[in-house]
């Protein structure tokens, strides 16, 4: 299967001693780290886990004869 490269917007903010990070385009993908580097690494891992889980759930749900198609938007 061909891997598709996708780009997302990572947002980081320092809060006290922690760096918080989240992905703008996907709610629920967020993390923290003691350093900016650690927050970046944690966010990459969180994003990959969410995408993998969503793909797995989608393949399970597609067994019910759902219609799947690409959808592009410009914002």
N, C-alpha and C positions, 0 to 999 in steps of 0.2 A: 504494500500500500504506500502511495506517495505521501510524504510529509508535506504539510502546508505551513508556510511561515506566516504568522499573523503578528500584527503589532498592536500593542495596547499602551495606554497612558498610565504610568506609575506615578503616584503622588506621595511625597514624603513630608512629614512635619515633625519637628522636635517638640516633645511634650515632657517637660521635666528632664529626667535622665534618659528617657526613651525616645527612639525614633519610631514613629508610626508610619505605616505604608499601606496603600490600597490601590486597587485598579479602578480607574474612573468608569470604564465601560461595563464592568461586571460587579453587581452588588454581591457582597459576601466574601470577596477576595481581599482580605486585609490581614495585617500582621504587625509585629513590632520587633525591635532589636535594640540591643545596648549601644550599637554603633550603626552608622548609616550603611556600612558594608553588610553588617549582619541583617539589617532590615531588608536590604536589596535581595540578599540570598534567600531569606525567609519568604519574601513576596514572590519570587520566581517559583519556589517550591509550592507555595499555596496556589498560585495560578495554574501550574501544571496539574496539581491534584484535582482542582475544580474542573478543569477542561476534560481530564481523563474520566472523572466521575460522570460529568454531563454526557459525554460521548457514550459511556457504558449504559447509562439510564435511557438514553435516546435509542440505542440499539434494542434494548429490551422492549421499549414502548412501540418501536416500529413494527413489531410482530403483529400488532393489531390492525395492520393495513393502513397505517397513517400515510398521508401524502407528505413527502419531503421534497423541498425545492430550494434553490438558492434565492436569497433575498438581499438585494443591495439597496442602500440608502445613501444619500449625500446630506450631510448636516453642516 
